[in-house]
Amino acid sequence: MIFFVFAVIFPVLPIVLGRFLRPSIYGKGKMRPYECGIDPVTEAHDRFTVRYYIVAMLFLIFDVETIFLLPWAVIYMGNDFSFTKFALLEMFIFIGILIVGYYYAWRKGALEWA
């Protein structure tokens, strides 16, 4: 029981003391965005174009593809020939679906910046 009390008091005590002992004055400089010592050029909440998100989504999709391909390559090196034929066919289908998705994104202009 004593251990539980200390386990609760030690993390909570610095948080509570810090809340009461810190200065509560916020100036204009404190509320400005920090840009490595350089004066901010634009507002902090600029809008990003949708293209950044599309490229990020495509990156994640192909990154996850790598996560699925690496274990497949390890399993494919096994000795069971009937399983390796099935695994090879399965991966060709998987890569084919990704190629079709990449082609679709390319044809829709998702990868063009101009």
TORPA-522998 format. One record per atom (N, C-alpha, C): x, y, z. Coordinates in pm, whole numbers, padded with zeros to 5 digits, always signed. Layout:
<recs>
XYZ;...
</recs>
This chain:
<recs>
+00082-00119+00000;+00000+00000+00000;+00087+00126+00000;+00194+00121+00076;+00284+00236+00082;+00349+00259-00054;+00387+00150-00120;+00446+00161-00253;+00348+00226-00351;+00222+00190-00344;+00121+00249-00431;+00107+00399-00406;+00108+00440-00279;+00097+00582-00246;+00216+00659-00302;+00337+00606-00285;+00455+00673-00340;+00452+00673-00493;+00403+00565-00553;+00396+00558-00699;+00299+00660-00756;+00200+00699-00679;+00105+00801-00724;+00156+00941-00691;+00213+00959-00573;+00254+01093-00528;+00374+01145-00608;+00476+01062-00631;+00596+01112-00697;+00572+01165-00838;+00493+01104-00923;+00470+01167-01054;+00373+01285-01048;+00275+01280-00958;+00172+01384-00954;+00224+01510-00886;+00307+01497-00785;+00356+01612-00709;+00432+01713-00797;+00527+01675-00882;+00593+01776-00966;+00498+01844-01064;+00400+01773-01113;+00303+01833-01206;+00221+01939-01134;+00173+01907-01015;+00091+02002-00939;+00175+02121-00894;+00295+02097-00843;+00381+02207-00800;+00420+02296-00918;+00449+02238-01031;+00483+02316-01149;+00369+02404-01195;+00249+02356-01181;+00131+02434-01221;+00114+02558-01133;+00144+02545-01005;+00127+02658-00914;+00248+02751-00908;+00366+02702-00936;+00487+02782-00922;+00535+02847-01051;+00481+02810-01164;+00527+02868-01290;+00471+03009-01309;+00541+03093-01384;+00485+03225-01415;+00370+03210-01515;+00267+03289-01494;+00148+03274-01579;+00134+03388-01678;+00240+03462-01706;+00232+03575-01798;+00276+03528-01937;+00187+03543-02032;+00217+03510-02171;+00222+03638-02252;+00332+03665-02313;+00345+03784-02397;+00321+03750-02543;+00334+03853-02628;+00316+03831-02772;+00423+03736-02827;+00544+03752-02779;+00651+03667-02827;+00632+03521-02790;+00568+03497-02677;+00545+03360-02632;+00441+03290-02719;+00347+03364-02772;+00239+03305-02850;+00271+03296-02999;+00386+03346-03042;+00424+03339-03183;+00482+03203-03215;+00467+03157-03340;+00528+03029-03378;+00680+03042-03383;+00746+02937-03347;+00892+02937-03343;+00947+02882-03474;+01034+02959-03539;+01094+02915-03664;+01245+02926-03657;+01306+02859-03562;+01451+02850-03549;+01519+02985-03535;+01458+03080-03466;+01518+03210-03444;+01492+03310-03555;+01431+03267-03663;+01401+03357-03775;+01259+03408-03756;+01237+03535-03791;+01101+03589-03781;+01008+03512-03874;+00886+03482-03829;+00792+03408-03913;+00759+03485-04040;+00751+03413-04150;+00722+03473-04280;+00572+03478-04304;+00502+03371-04268;+00357+03363-04291;+00289+03325-04160;+00159+03312-04166;+00083+03267-04050;+00117+03122-04018;+00094+03084-03895;+00127+02949-03853;+00031+02845-03908;-00089+02885-03940;-00191+02790-03983;-00221+02806-04131;-00117+02794-04214;-00139+02796-04358;-00203+02665-04402;-00275+02672-04512;-00337+02551-04565;-00240+02480-04658;-00242+02349-04651;-00163+02268-04742;-00253+02225-04857;-00192+02207-04973;-00271+02156-05084;-00298+02009-05062;-00400+01961-05127;-00440+01821-05111;-00333+01728-05168;-00251+01778-05258;-00148+01694-05321;-00051+01639-05217;-00021+01716-05114;+00069+01665-05010;+00009+01542-04943;-00119+01546-04916;-00185+01433-04851;-00193+01313-04944;-00216+01338-05072;-00223+01227-05168;-00087+01159-05179;+00019+01237-05187;+00153+01179-05194;+00185+01104-05065;+00142+01157-04952;+00165+01088-04824;+00089+00956-04820;-00034+00955-04871;-00112+00830-04874;-00046+00728-04967;+00000+00773-05083;+00068+00680-05175;+00196+00627-05112;+00269+00713-05042;+00389+00667-04973;+00356+00560-04869;+00251+00583-04791;+00213+00485-04690;+00171+00353-04752;+00097+00360-04863;+00053+00237-04928;+00173+00156-04975;+00269+00221-05040;+00384+00147-05089;+00481+00111-04976;+00477+00182-04867;+00556+00144-04751;+00499+00019-04686;+00367+00012-04677;+00302-00108-04623;+00326-00226-04717;+00334-00198-04847;+00366-00305-04942;+00500-00368-04906;+00596-00287-04870;+00726-00340-04832;+00716-00426-04706;+00632-00385-04615;+00613-00464-04492;+00555-00601-04525;+00468-00608-04626;+00411-00737-04665;+00505-00819-04752;+00590-00754-04829;+00679-00827-04919;+00797-00892-04847;+00847-00830-04742;+00964-00887-04674;+00935-01022-04607;+00827-01038-04532;+00799-01171-04476;+00770-01274-04585;+00706-01229-04693;+00679-01320-04803;+00810-01373-04862;+00908-01286-04877;+01037-01329-04933;+01105-01430-04842;+01090-01415-04712;+01150-01510-04618;+01078-01644-04626;+00946-01642-04634;+00869-01767-04642;+00891-01835-04776;+00907-01756-04881;+00924-01812-05014;+01052-01894-05025;+01149-01867-04942;+01275-01941-04947;+01263-02080-04885;+01144-02118-04842;+01123-02250-04782;+01137-02362-04884;+01119-02487-04840;+01141-02604-04925;+01014-02659-04988;+00898-02626-04938;+00773-02682-04987;+00738-02617-05121;+00749-02693-05230;+00731-02638-05364;+00586-02601-05392;+00491-02678-05342;+00350-02646-05369;+00310-02515-05301;+00363-02492-05182;+00331-02367-05113;+00399-02249-05181;+00521-02268-05231;+00591-02157-05294;+00523-02114-05423;+00463-02208-05496;+00388-02169-05617;+00268-02085-05578;+00198-02124-05473;+00081-02048-05427;+00124-01910-05377;+00234-01905-05301;+00282-01777-05248;+00328-01685-05361;+00390-01742-05463;+00434-01662-05577;+00315-01604-05651;+00213-01685-05674;+00091-01637-05740;+00022-01530-05656;+00016-01552-05527;-00047-01455-05437;+00026-01321-05439;+00158-01322-05439;+00233-01197-05442;+00224-01129-05577;+00218-01204-05686;+00198-01141-05817;+00063-01071-05823;-00039-01131-05764;-00171-01066-05759;-00164-00940-05674;-00097-00948-05560;-00084-00832-05472;-00009-00718-05540;+00102-00750-05604;+00179-00648-05675;+00100-00594-05793;+00025-00680-05860;-00059-00635-05971;-00164-00535-05926;-00227-00560-05812;-00327-00465-05760;-00260-00331-05728;-00141-00335-05671;-00070-00210-05642;-00030-00137-05769;+00009-00209-05872;+00044-00144-05998;-00079-00081-06061;-00192-00147-06055;-00316-00089-06107;-00352+00038-06030;-00337+00036-05898;-00364+00155-05817;-00269+00269-05848;-00141+00236-05869;-00043+00338-05906;-00075+00397-06042;-00112+00312-06137;-00149+00359-06271;-00272+00450-06264;-00369+00413-06181;-00490+00494-06165;-00455+00632-06108;-00370+00635-06006;-00329+00763-05946;-00251+00847-06047;-00170+00783-06127;-00092+00854-06227;-00182+00912-06335;-00281+00835-06380;-00373+00882-06484;-00465+00993-06433;-00498+00992-06306;-00583+01096-06247;-00505+01225-06221;-00374+01221-06235;-00292+01341-06214;-00253+01364-06070;-00260+01261-05987;-00227+01278-05845;-00078+01301-05824;+00004+01265-05919;+00148+01278-05903;+00204+01400-05974;+00121+01481-06034;+00166+01601-06105;+00153+01722-06014;+00256+01808-06014;+00257+01925-05928;+00227+02054-06002;+00233+02051-06132;+00210+02175-06209;+00066+02191-06250;
</recs>
